[in-house]
Amino acid sequence: MSVLETVRDGLAIGLLLLGTFLCLTAGLGLVRFPDVLTRMHAGTKPQVLGVLLIMVGAAIRLQGWSATWMLLLVAVFQMLTAPVSAHMISRVAYRRRHVRRDRLLVDELNTGGGMRDRVYRGDEPADAPPEQPGAALRESREEDGAG
């Protein structure tokens, strides 16, 4: 075994281990984080980079054009599908009111002109009744000017 092969194997092992570590942290983030948006973030960012590092390490180790093209195809599909699916999951979670809006720094999807949602405050689903329906209805009418 030559020095070049030894360096190539060491680089491949390093990339495979780093990619595996990033995928492991993504899985732990999915289990440990408290809400939908942080779980979505943990499930996409380190996971995509981890899969890409694993693909590069495998391509270095396998050293064949057919394997390299197959790994490149998997990496491209991963980069195309993971961010799009995370975006769609976050939009659905926001619209179904599974997002804690009080923890958002910027709420770009709020169509209320910068007003906060006083009826629904936290993680409750969209069809859940407010805790105090009468007070919530009065506050909503006062905000709308129909008071």
N, C-alpha and C positions, 0 to 999 in steps of 0.2 A: 504494500500500500504506500503510495507516494505522499509527500507532504501536502500537495494540492488536494488530494482526496480526504486527507485528515482534516484540513481546514474547512473543506466543503461540508463534511459530516458534522463538524463542530458547529458551524453556522446554522446548518439545518436543524440540529438538535436545539440550539438556542432559540431559534424562531418558533419551533414547535412548542417548546416549553413556555415561552412568553405568550404565544397565542392561546395555549391551554389555560394559563393563569388568567388571561383576560376573559375567556369564556366562563371560567369558574366564578370570577367576580361578578359577571353579568347574571349568572344563575343565583348567586347569593343575594344580589340586589333585588331580583324579582321576588325572593322570599322575604327579605327583611324590610324593604322600604314600605312606608305606610299608605301611600295613595297611588292613584292610577298614573299620574304624570311622572312621578319619580320612578315608578316601576317601568314605565315605557322608556324613559331615558336609560335606565340600567339595562333594559333588554335590547337596546339597539346600538348604542355607541360603543361600549367595550366589546360587545358580541361581534359586531361587524369587523372591527379591527382585529379581534382575536381570530376570526375565521380567515381573514386575509393573511395574517401572519402564518397560520397553519398551512394555507395553500402555498405560500411562497416557500416555506420550509419543506413541504412535500415535493414541490417542483424541483428544488435544489437536490433533494435526496434521490428522486426517481430518475432524473436525467434522461427523459425520453420526450420526443415531440408530441406523441399522442397523449401521454399523461399530462404534459404541460398545457396543451390546448384544453383538455377536459377540466383541469384545475382552474384555468383562466375563465372558462365558461361558468363554472360554479361561483367563482369570485364576482364576476359581473352580475349574475343573477342575484347574488347576496346583496350587492351594493344597490341594485335597483329595487328589490322588494322590501328590504327591512325598513328603510326610511319612509317609504310610501305607506306601508302597513302601520307603522308607528304614528304617522300623521293621521291616518284614518281612525285609529283607535282613540287618539287624543281628542279628535273632533266629536266622535260619538260619545265619549265620556263627558265632554263638556256639555253637549246638548242634552244628555240624559241627566245632567246635574249630579254626576258622580265625582266632581272636582270640587275641592274646597276653594271657593272663590275668594275667601278672605285671605288666603295665602298667596294669591297671584299678585305679582308686582305690576304687571301690565296685562290688562284684559282687552285684547284687540277684538275679540268676538262679541263683546258687550254692545248691544245695539241701543241701550237705554240712555245714550248721551252722557256717559260717565257716571250715571247713578248706580248705586249698589243695589243688588237684589235683596230686598228686605223680607220677602216672603220665605225664600229658601236661602239658608245661610251656609250649609255645609255639604256633607257627603250624601244626603238623602236623595233617593231617586226622584225623577220628575213627577211621578204620580203619587208621591207621599204627601199627605196633608200637612200644612204648617202646624207648629206646636200650639200657637194661639191664633186660630183662624180669624176671629173678630178683630184683634189688634192688627194683624197683618193686612187685612182688607182695608181698615181705616188708614194705615200708613201708606198703602199703595194708592188709595184714592187721593190722599193729600199730596203725594208726589206728582200725581197726574194732573192735579189742579181741579179735580172734580169734587173736592172736599166738601 
